[in-house]
Amino acid sequence: VFNLNVRAMYHLTMLATPHLIETKGNIVNVSSVNGLRSFPGVLAYCMSKSAVDQFTRCVALELASKQ
């Protein structure tokens, strides 16, 4: 779950960032309510969506100065 939801998003963002800065493009990450609320039986999924949410906030702050 983490490989797909978090690591893949991280690596794709790092690869796409130079082009997106050059073209003033945007990044759209898709998360879930599971990143904010806890549900039984989906521990890894909830953790990965929380990581996606935090990653999105951090990347937004990192890239804001490059606009």
C-alpha positions in Angstrom: 0.0 0.0 0.0 2.8 2.4 0.9 4.7 1.7 -2.3 1.8 2.7 -4.4 0.2 5.5 -2.4 3.3 7.2 -1.0 6.5 6.2 -2.7 5.2 6.2 -6.2 3.7 9.7 -5.6 7.0 10.9 -4.2 9.1 9.7 -7.1 6.7 10.9 -9.8 6.5 14.3 -8.1 10.3 14.5 -8.0 10.6 13.6 -11.6 7.9 15.9 -12.8 8.8 19.0 -10.7 11.4 20.5 -13.1 9.0 20.4 -16.0 6.1 21.6 -13.9 8.2 24.6 -12.7 9.2 25.4 -16.2 5.6 25.2 -17.6 3.9 26.6 -14.5 2.0 23.3 -14.2 0.1 21.9 -11.3 0.1 18.8 -9.2 -3.1 17.2 -8.1 -2.9 14.5 -5.5 -5.9 12.3 -4.6 -6.3 11.3 -1.0 -9.2 10.0 1.1 -11.2 10.6 4.2 -9.2 7.7 5.6 -6.3 10.1 5.9 -8.2 12.1 8.5 -10.3 9.4 10.2 -9.5 6.0 11.6 -11.4 2.9 10.4 -10.9 -0.7 11.5 -9.3 -3.2 9.2 -7.5 -0.6 7.0 -4.5 0.4 9.1 -1.9 0.6 6.2 -4.4 2.3 3.9 -5.2 5.0 6.5 -1.5 5.5 7.3 -0.6 5.9 3.6 -3.4 8.4 3.0 -2.3 10.4 6.0 1.2 10.4 4.5 -0.2 11.6 1.2 -1.9 14.5 2.9 1.2 15.6 4.7 3.4 15.1 1.6 1.0 17.3 -0.4 1.2 20.1 2.3 5.0 19.9 2.4 5.5 19.9 -1.4 3.2 22.9 -1.7 5.4 24.8 0.8 8.6 23.7 -0.9 7.4 24.6 -4.4 5.5 27.8 -3.5 8.7 29.9 -3.9 9.4 28.5 -7.3 6.4 30.1 -9.0 
